[in-house]
Amino acid sequence: MALLVFETRAPKQAGSGIEIQLQLPAPWAAEIQMLRQRDEKIGLQLEKLLQKVGPKLKKEAKGALVDDAGEQLPGDLPAWSAWPRARSLHLEAAAEKLEVPVYWDPPVVSKCRMTSDCPLEGVPLLAEAEQTGCDASSCSWTWQRRAAEAPKQEQWCDVATGPRYRPSSADVGCLLRVQCEPPPPGKKAFSATSKQPVSAAPIDAFRWECLAEPCAKLGMRVLTYNILADSCATRKTAQQTTFSYCDPAILVAGPRRQRILRDLLLIDADLMGLQEVDIGQRAALEPPLKDAGWDAAFAGRQGCACGLLWRRARFVPEEPAREWTLSGAVDKIPGLFEAEVAAIQGHEATSASLAQVQTAAQSVILKDVLTGRRLLVANTHLYWHANANHIRLIQLHALLRVLAKEAARVSNGAPVAVLLFGDLNARKGCFGPSDRGCCPQAAYRLIRDGEIRREDPDWRFSIWQPSAEGAEAEVAATANGRCICCQDFGVFPGLGTCPLCDGEGFGSEPRLSLDLQRPLDLEDANEHLQVTNFTRDFQECLDYILIDRQCLRVARRFPAPSLEALRRHTALPSPEFPSDHVPVFTEIEFK
C-alpha cells in the first residue's frame, strides 16, 4: 500500500509532468496511474485521483494530503511544491478510512535487460538496468523461466537471484526473463522475454580436449580470433555466395554471439586480440567478459573494430591503449620514413589505394603483476583484398616500426616484450585451392625472412587499386597491353602462376619497389598451423600470434582442428565453429 509520485524526466519544453501511482489493499483493491502537469494545483490532482478511487469502491471517496506536522496541505499549491511535502494521504469512503504513505520520487528502475536475448546453455547472462534514486548494488534481481510452448497465462518460475545467471540443461527449451527491483517502495521492471528459448550447448568436446591441462603459473595463454562481423555474416549477398552452404540459423547474430562468447570463456586466455568486432558484438561480449575478469580496449571502425583484452588480475595497463592509423594520406601514416613516404606518394595507384582503405591497429603497455615484466601488446586487421599484397606489406612494416619505437620509448633500460595479434590477411602457405603454386605472401615473408627486396614478386600488385566504389577497377587488357589472363598480377586464381605470361606480365607500367627490413625481431608462434580461415572457396592461414624472439618463447602449442571437423558441414561457420576463422591460441612465457 503506497502512493508513489514521480517527476517525469521529459524536457520541460516537451511537457514535463508528474506520474502518480496509487496502490491500495482490499477492500479498496485499486491500482491507479495518472500523469498530470507539474504546475497543476494539488487540489485538482487530488480531486481527479479521488474520482478514480470512488468507482472502485462504488462509493464517493474523500481525501486529504497531510504533511510531517499532520497539517493538511492547501489545495492551491502547485503540484511540484506540494508532493515533496506530503507524507500521507487520508482516504475516507462511507465508514472506511485509510491512511496511505506518500513517497516522492522513490527509487525507480526504468529499464531492465539481459546481455543476450538468445541464451545458450552454460554461457553466463548478465542483467543490466537503468535506475534513478538508487544504484544497481542496492537492487534485487530475480531470474525466471517458462516453457517456450506454455500458454501466456502460465506463471513464471523463479530460478535464481543476483545480477548474473548461467543457464543450465534444465533451462533448455525455456524462455528467460529477469526482474530488477529497487529498494522499497521503488518501482521495479522486467526485462523483455528472451526472443529464443535457451539453446543446448554445441556438441564440440573435441575442441576443448587440448585445454584439459592448465596453463603454467608464469605462462600466458594468448589468443587471436577473427569473430566474423555480423554485417558480413548476415548480408544477403554473403548468404547467397560466400556462405551459401551454411544453414541460415548458424549465421543469426544473437545465437552466434553467444557461441563466440562461449569460445572465449572456454579458451580462457590471459591476453586476447579480436578482429571484426561490430557494435552488436561488442555490446554482447564486453559486459560478460568484463564481469569475468577481463578489461578491454577497442579501435578502428565501429562496424569492424579490433579489440584487445587482458586479464585484470594478471596485467595492469601503464598507459591508456593507443590507436594507430595504417591507411589514409601517406604522410599521416606513422612508421614510414621520409624516403618511403616520397616513393609511395610518387606511385599513384598505391597512394590512392591507401587513401581509400580503412585499416587501424591498437596497442597497450601492460605490466605482468606475477613477474614484474612488461609487454607491448598490439592487435590489427590488415586490408583484405586478394590483389593488395603490397598494401598489407606496407601496413605491417609501418606498424612494426611504430611498435619498435613505442617499445624503445617506454623501456627505461629494461626490455619490453612485443606481442602482436592479427588477421594479417597474408597467407603463409599454399593450402587452399586458389593459391596452389604460389609462394607465401610478402607480409608473412617479412616476418619469416626479415626483409623484402625491391625485386620481390609481390610488388607487381602495386599496379592495382580499388575503385572509388570499393570494387576492383576493370581495365581492358587490349587497351593497355597487360596480360589478358592475369592483368599483369602474375597469378591467376585457382591456377597459381599465370600460364599465359609465366607470372612476368606483358605491360610496362612502373611498379612501386622498396627494400624493407623487418623493424622488430618477431616470429610466428604457430608455424605448424596451415589454415585458420576455412570457407568453401577459400582456405588459408591468415591469423597470427607474433612474439618477440628476444624476450618471449612458446611454452605450449595446441593442435589445429582436424580437416574432418572443419569439413563436417562443408566449411565454416558451422554448428561447432561460430566464425569462418578458427580461434588461434598458444601459451608463451618470458625468457
C-alpha positions in Angstrom: 0.0 0.0 0.0 1.6 3.3 -1.1 1.2 6.4 -3.1 4.2 6.8 -5.4 4.8 10.1 -7.1 7.5 10.6 -9.7 8.6 13.7 -11.5 8.9 12.6 -15.1 12.3 13.3 -16.8 11.0 14.6 -20.1 12.3 18.0 -21.1 10.1 20.9 -20.0 9.6 22.1 -23.5 8.1 18.7 -24.3 5.7 19.0 -21.3 7.3 17.6 -18.1 4.9 16.2 -15.7 4.2 14.2 -12.6 3.3 10.4 -12.6 1.1 9.3 -9.8 0.7 5.6 -8.8 -1.7 4.6 -6.1 -1.7 1.1 -4.7 -4.5 0.2 -2.3 -5.2 -3.1 -0.4 -8.6 -4.9 -0.1 -11.4 -3.9 0.1 -10.2 -0.9 -1.7 -8.2 -3.1 -4.1 -7.1 -0.4 -6.5 -4.1 0.3 -8.7 -4.4 3.7 -10.2 -2.0 5.5 -12.5 -2.2 9.1 -13.7 0.1 11.6 -15.5 -0.5 15.2 -14.6 1.2 18.6 -15.2 3.7 19.6 -12.6 2.3 23.2 -12.4 -1.3 22.0 -11.8 -2.9 22.8 -8.4 -2.5 19.9 -6.0 -6.2 20.2 -5.1 -7.2 19.4 -8.7 -4.9 16.4 -8.9 -6.3 15.1 -5.6 -9.8 15.5 -6.9 -9.0 13.6 -10.1 -7.4 10.9 -8.0 -10.4 10.5 -5.8 -12.7 10.3 -8.8 -10.8 7.2 -9.8 -10.9 5.7 -6.4 -14.7 6.2 -5.9 -15.9 4.0 -8.7 -13.7 1.1 -7.5 -15.5 1.3 -4.1 -18.8 2.1 -5.6 -18.9 5.0 -3.1 -17.8 8.6 -3.1 -14.3 9.0 -1.8 -12.9 11.9 0.2 -9.3 12.6 1.0 -6.6 15.0 2.1 -2.9 15.2 1.8 -1.1 15.7 5.1 2.5 16.9 5.8 5.0 15.9 8.5 3.3 18.0 11.1 -0.1 16.4 10.4 -1.4 19.6 8.7 -3.5 19.4 5.6 -1.8 20.8 2.5 -3.6 23.7 0.9 -5.3 22.8 -2.4 -3.9 25.8 -4.2 -0.3 24.8 -4.0 1.4 23.8 -7.3 1.9 20.0 -7.6 5.7 20.3 -7.8 5.7 22.1 -4.5 3.1 20.0 -2.7 4.0 16.5 -3.4 7.6 16.6 -1.9 6.0 17.9 1.4 3.2 15.3 1.5 3.7 12.4 3.9 0.4 10.6 3.8 -3.0 10.5 2.0 -6.0 10.2 4.3 -8.8 8.4 2.5 -12.5 8.1 3.6 -15.4 6.4 1.9 -18.6 5.8 4.0 -17.3 4.0 7.1 -14.0 3.0 5.5 -10.9 5.0 6.4 -7.3 4.5 5.2 -4.0 6.3 5.7 -1.7 5.8 2.7 2.0 6.7 2.9 3.2 9.1 0.2 6.7 8.7 -1.4 8.1 11.5 -3.6 10.5 10.3 -6.3 11.2 6.9 -4.8 13.8 4.7 -6.5 12.7 3.5 -9.9 14.1 1.0 -12.4 13.2 2.4 -15.8 14.8 -0.3 -18.0 16.0 -3.8 -17.4 17.7 -6.1 -19.9 19.7 -9.2 -20.3 23.0 -9.2 -22.2 21.6 -11.6 -24.7 18.0 -12.4 -25.7 19.3 -15.7 -27.3 20.6 -17.6 -24.2 22.9 -20.6 -24.6 23.4 -23.4 -22.0 26.5 -22.8 -19.9 27.1 -19.2 -21.1 26.6 -16.6 -18.4 24.0 -13.9 -18.8 24.2 -10.5 -17.1 21.3 -8.3 -16.0 21.6 -4.6 -16.7 19.3 -1.9 -15.6 18.8 1.9 -15.7 17.7 3.3 -12.4 17.2 6.6 -10.6 17.3 7.2 -6.8 19.5 4.1 -6.2 22.4 2.2 -7.6 22.5 -1.3 -9.0 24.1 -2.7 -5.9 21.1 -1.9 -3.8 18.6 -3.6 -6.2 17.5 -7.2 -6.1 17.4 -9.4 -9.1 15.2 -12.4 -9.9 15.6 -14.7 -12.9 12.6 -16.5 -14.2 11.8 -19.2 -16.8 8.8 -20.6 -18.5 8.5 -23.3 -21.1 8.5 -21.9 -24.6 5.3 -23.7 -25.5 3.5 -22.8 -22.3 0.4 -20.5 -22.5 1.0 -16.9 -21.7 -1.2 -17.0 -18.6 1.1 -19.7 -17.1 3.1 -18.4 -14.1 6.8 -17.8 -14.4 9.1 -19.9 -12.2 11.9 -18.3 -10.2 15.2 -20.0 -10.9 17.9 -17.7 -9.4 18.7 -14.4 -7.8 21.5 -11.9 -8.4 22.7 -9.9 -11.4 24.2 -12.9 -13.3 22.8 -16.3 -14.3 24.3 -19.3 -16.2 21.6 -21.2 -17.9 21.7 -25.0 -17.2 20.5 -28.0 -19.1 17.2 -27.7 -17.1 16.6 -24.3 -18.9 17.0 -25.7 -22.4 13.7 -25.1 -24.3 12.6 -22.4 -21.8 12.2 -18.7 -22.2 14.0 -16.5 -19.7 13.5 -13.0 -18.2 14.9 -11.1 -15.3 13.3 -8.7 -12.8 15.1 -5.8 -11.2 13.6 -4.4 -8.0 14.9 -1.3 -6.3 14.7 -0.7 -2.5 11.1 -0.3 -1.2 8.9 1.3 -2.2 10.6 1.7 -5.5 9.2 0.8 -8.9 10.5 -2.5 -10.4 10.9 -3.5 -14.0 11.1 -6.7 -16.0 13.4 -7.3 -19.0 11.9 -8.3 -22.3 11.4 -12.1 -22.6 14.2 -13.8 -24.5 13.5 -13.9 -28.2 14.5 -17.6 -28.3 14.4 -20.3 -25.7 17.6 -21.5 -24.2 19.6 -23.5 -26.7 21.6 -26.6 -25.9 25.4 -26.2 -25.9 27.2 -27.3 -29.1 28.4 -30.9 -29.2 32.1 -30.0 -29.6 34.0 -31.6 -26.7 36.7 -32.5 -29.3 37.6 -28.8 -29.5 38.5 -28.5 -25.8 40.3 -31.7 -25.0 43.7 -30.0 -25.6 42.9 -27.5 -22.8 42.5 -30.1 -20.1 45.9 -29.2 -18.7 46.0 -25.8 -17.1 48.5 -23.1 -18.1 51.7 -22.9 -16.1 51.6 -20.3 -13.3 54.0 -17.9 -15.0 52.9 -18.8 -18.5 50.5 -16.8 -20.6 47.7 -18.2 -22.7 47.2 -15.9 -25.7 44.6 -15.8 -28.4 43.8 -14.1 -31.7 40.4 -14.5 -33.2 38.5 -13.0 -36.1 35.0 -13.4 -34.9 33.3 -12.5 -38.2 31.3 -9.3 -38.1 27.5 -9.7 -38.1 27.2 -7.4 -41.0 29.4 -9.8 -43.1 27.6 -12.9 -41.9 24.1 -11.7 -42.3 24.4 -9.7 -45.5 22.1 -11.1 -48.1 24.7 -11.3 -50.8 27.1 -13.1 -48.5 24.5 -15.7 -47.6 23.8 -16.3 -51.3 27.5 -16.5 -52.2 30.3 -16.8 -49.6 28.2 -18.6 -47.0 25.6 -20.2 -49.2 26.4 -23.6 -47.8 25.6 -22.6 -44.3 22.3 -23.3 -42.5 20.8 -19.8 -42.2 20.3 -20.4 -38.5 24.1 -20.7 -38.0 24.5 -17.1 -39.2 21.8 -15.4 -37.0 23.6 -12.8 -34.9 22.2 -13.3 -31.4 22.9 -17.1 -31.0 26.2 -16.7 -32.9 27.4 -14.0 -30.4 26.7 -16.4 -27.5 28.7 -19.2 -29.1 31.6 -16.8 -29.7 31.4 -15.8 -26.0 31.5 -19.5 -25.1 34.6 -20.0 -27.2 36.4 -17.1 -25.4 35.4 -18.3 -21.9 36.4 -21.9 -22.6 39.8 -20.9 -24.0 40.3 -18.6 -21.0 43.2 -16.7 -22.5 45.1 -14.1 -20.4 45.5 -11.9 -23.5 43.2 -11.7 -26.5 43.2 -9.9 -29.8 39.8 -9.9 -31.6 39.1 -8.7 -35.1 35.8 -7.8 -36.9 34.1 -6.8 -33.7 30.9 -4.8 -34.7 28.7 -2.7 -32.4 26.3 -5.5 -31.6 29.1 -8.0 -30.8 30.8 -5.5 -28.5 27.6 -4.9 -26.6 27.1 -8.7 -26.2 30.7 -9.6 -25.4 32.2 -6.8 -23.4 29.9 -6.8 -20.3 30.2 -10.5 -19.6 33.9 -10.6 -20.3 34.5 -7.6 -18.0 32.4 -9.3 -15.4 34.5 -12.5 -15.8 37.8 -10.6 -15.2 39.0 -9.0 -18.5 39.5 -5.4 -19.3 39.2 -4.2 -22.9 40.1 -1.5 -25.4 38.7 -1.2 -28.9 39.9 0.6 -32.0 39.0 1.1 -35.7 35.7 1.3 -37.5 32.7 0.6 -35.3 31.3 -1.9 -37.7 34.5 -3.9 -37.9 36.7 -2.9 -35.0 39.7 -4.6 -33.3 39.6 -5.4 -29.6 42.4 -6.0 -27.1 41.5 -7.8 -23.8 43.7 -8.6 -20.8 43.0 -10.4 -17.6 42.6 -7.8 -14.9 44.2 -9.9 -12.2 47.3 -10.6 -14.2 48.0 -7.3 -16.1 48.0 -3.7 -15.3 48.0 -1.1 -18.1 50.7 1.6 -17.6 49.1 3.9 -20.2 45.8 4.2 -22.0 45.6 2.0 -25.1 46.6 3.8 -28.3 45.2 3.6 -31.8 47.4 3.7 -35.0 46.1 4.6 -38.4 47.5 2.4 -41.2 45.6 4.0 -44.1 44.7 7.4 -45.5 47.1 10.1 -46.5 50.5 8.5 -46.8 52.3 11.3 -44.9 49.9 10.7 -42.0 50.6 7.0 -41.6 53.0 6.6 -38.7 56.1 4.4 -39.1 57.0 5.4 -42.6 60.4 7.1 -43.3 60.5 10.2 -45.5 62.0 8.3 -48.4 59.2 5.7 -48.2 56.6 8.4 -48.0 58.0 10.1 -51.1 58.2 6.8 -53.0 54.6 5.9 -52.2 53.3 9.4 -52.9 55.0 9.2 -56.2 53.2 6.0 -57.1 49.7 7.0 -57.9 48.0 3.6 -57.7 49.5 2.7 -54.3 48.9 6.1 -52.7 45.3 6.0 -54.0 44.7 2.6 -52.6 46.0 3.5 -49.1 43.7 6.6 -49.2 40.7 4.5 -49.9 41.1 1.6 -47.5 40.4 1.8 -43.7 42.9 0.0 -41.5 43.8 0.6 -37.9 45.9 -1.1 -35.2 45.9 -0.7 -31.4 48.5 -1.2 -28.7 48.7 -1.1 -24.9 51.6 -1.3 -22.4 50.9 -3.9 -19.8 52.8 -4.9 -16.6 52.7 -8.5 -15.6 52.0 -8.5 -11.9 53.4 -12.0 -11.4 56.8 -11.4 -13.0 57.1 -7.6 -13.0 58.0 -7.8 -16.7 56.3 -5.5 -19.3 54.6 -6.3 -22.6 53.7 -4.1 -25.5 50.6 -5.9 -26.9 49.2 -4.9 -30.2 46.4 -6.0 -32.5 45.4 -5.3 -36.1 43.4 -6.5 -39.1 45.1 -5.7 -42.3 43.4 -4.9 -45.6 41.8 -7.9 -47.1 41.8 -7.7 -51.0 43.5 -10.5 -52.8 45.3 -8.0 -55.0 46.6 -5.9 -52.1 49.7 -7.9 -51.1 51.8 -4.7 -51.3 49.3 -2.8 -49.2 49.4 -5.3 -46.4 53.2 -5.4 -46.6 53.4 -1.6 -46.2 50.9 -1.6 -43.4 52.7 -4.3 -41.5 56.1 -2.8 -41.9 54.8 0.6 -40.7 53.1 -1.0 -37.7 56.3 -2.9 -36.7 58.3 0.3 -36.9 55.7 2.1 -34.7 55.8 -0.8 -32.2 59.6 -0.7 -32.1 59.6 3.0 -31.4 56.9 2.5 -28.7 58.9 -0.3 -27.0 62.0 1.9 -27.0 60.1 4.9 -25.6 58.9 3.0 -22.6 61.8 0.7 -22.0 63.7 2.8 -19.4 66.7 0.5 -19.8 64.6 -2.7 -19.3 63.4 -4.7 -22.3 59.8 -4.5 -23.2 58.5 -7.7 -24.9 56.3 -7.1 -28.0 53.3 -9.3 -28.8 51.3 -8.8 -32.0 47.9 -10.3 -32.7 46.3 -10.0 -36.1 44.4 -11.2 -39.0 47.1 -10.2 -41.4 45.2 -11.4 -44.5 48.6 -12.8 -45.7 48.8 -16.5 -46.2 52.0 -18.3 -45.3 51.5 -21.4 -47.5 49.5 -22.7 -50.4 46.9 -24.8 -48.6 43.8 -23.6 -50.4 42.8 -24.4 -54.0 43.1 -20.7 -55.0 46.8 -20.5 -54.0 48.4 -23.6 -55.2 51.8 -23.0 -56.7 52.1 -19.6 -55.0 54.8 -18.5 -52.6 53.8 -17.1 -49.1 52.7 -13.5 -49.4 55.1 -10.7 -48.7 53.7 -9.6 -45.3 54.3 -13.1 -43.9 57.7 -13.4 -45.6 58.8 -10.1 -44.0 58.3 -11.8 -40.6 59.8 -15.1 -41.7 62.8 -13.9 -43.7 63.4 -10.5 -42.1 63.3 -8.5 -45.3 61.6 -7.8 -48.6 63.7 -6.7 -51.6 62.6 -4.3 -54.2 62.6 -7.0 -56.8 60.1 -9.1 -54.8 57.3 -10.5 -57.0 54.6 -9.1 -54.7 55.4 -5.6 -55.7 53.7 -6.4 -59.0 50.4 -5.9 -57.3 51.2 -2.2 -56.9 49.7 -1.5 -60.3 46.2 -2.4 -58.8 43.9 -0.1 -56.9 40.3 -0.4 -55.8 37.8 1.8 -57.5 36.1 4.6 -55.5 33.1 2.4 -55.1 35.3 -0.3 -53.4 35.2 -2.7 -56.3 38.3 -3.7 -58.3 38.9 -1.4 -61.3 38.3 -3.2 -64.6 40.8 -2.3 -67.3 40.7 -3.9 -70.7 43.9 -5.9 -71.4 43.7 -4.9 -75.1 43.7 -1.2 -74.2 46.9 -1.1 -72.2 49.0 -4.1 -73.2 48.6 -6.1 -70.0 48.3 -9.8 -69.9 44.7 -10.6 -70.7 44.8 -13.6 -68.3 46.2 -12.1 -65.1 46.2 -8.3 -65.8 50.0 -8.4 -65.1 49.5 -9.5 -61.5 51.4 -12.7 -62.4 49.0 -15.1 -60.7 45.5 -16.4 -61.7 43.0 -17.6 -59.0 42.9 -21.3 -58.9 45.9 -21.8 -61.3 48.7 -20.2 -59.3 51.4 -18.7 -61.6 49.7 -17.2 -64.7 50.0 -19.8 -67.5 49.9 -17.2 -70.2 52.7 -14.8 -69.1 54.5 -17.2 -66.7 54.0 -14.6 -63.9 56.0 -11.9 -65.8 53.2 -9.8 -67.2 53.3 -8.0 -70.6 52.8 -4.4 -69.6 55.3 -1.7 -68.9 53.5 0.3 -66.2 56.0 1.2 -63.5 55.6 -0.6 -60.2 56.4 0.5 -56.7 59.6 -1.1 -55.4 61.1 -0.7 -51.9 63.7 -2.5 -49.9 62.1 -3.2 -46.4 63.9 -4.6 -43.4 61.9 -6.1 -40.5 61.9 -3.4 -37.8 61.2 -5.9 -34.9 62.5 -9.4 -34.4 59.2 -11.2 -34.2 58.4 -14.8 -35.1 55.3 -16.8 -35.8 54.3 -18.6 -32.6 52.2 -21.2 -34.6 54.3 -22.2 -37.5 52.5 -25.6 -37.5 49.1 -24.1 -38.5 48.2 -24.4 -42.1 44.7 -23.0 -42.2 42.8 -20.6 -40.0 40.2 -19.2 -42.4 38.1 -22.0 -43.8 35.2 -21.3 -46.2 34.1 -23.5 -49.1 36.0 -21.4 -51.6 38.9 -20.1 -49.5 41.1 -22.0 -47.0 44.3 -20.4 -45.8 46.3 -19.4 -42.8 45.6 -15.6 -42.2 45.6 -15.3 -38.4 48.8 -14.9 -36.4 50.3 -14.5 -33.0 53.7 -12.9 -33.5 56.1 -12.9 -30.5 59.3 -11.1 -29.6 62.1 -13.5 -30.3 64.4 -11.8 -27.8 62.0 -11.8 -24.8 59.4 -14.5 -25.3 59.2 -18.2 -26.2 56.4 -20.7 -26.9 55.7 -22.9 -23.9 53.0 -25.0 -25.5 51.4 -25.2 -28.9 47.9 -26.6 -29.5 46.9 -28.8 -32.4 44.9 -27.4 -35.2 41.3 -28.6 -35.6 41.2 -31.6 -37.9 40.2 -31.2 -41.5 37.4 -33.7 -40.9 35.9 -31.3 -38.2 36.2 -28.3 -40.5 34.6 -30.1 -43.4 31.8 -31.8 -41.4 29.3 -29.1 -42.5 31.1 -28.3 -45.7 33.0 -25.4 -44.2 32.8 -22.6 -41.5 30.8 -21.2 -39.8 29.2 -24.4 -38.6 27.4 -25.7 -35.5 30.7 -26.3 -33.8 32.6 -23.2 -35.1 30.8 -19.8 -34.9 33.1 -17.9 -37.2 34.7 -18.5 -40.6 38.0 -18.3 -38.8 39.1 -20.6 -36.0 40.5 -19.1 -32.8 44.3 -19.3 -32.8 45.8 -19.7 -29.3 49.1 -20.8 -27.7 50.9 -20.5 -24.4 54.0 -18.3 -24.1 56.4 -17.3 -21.3 59.1 -14.8 -20.8 62.7 -15.8 -21.5 
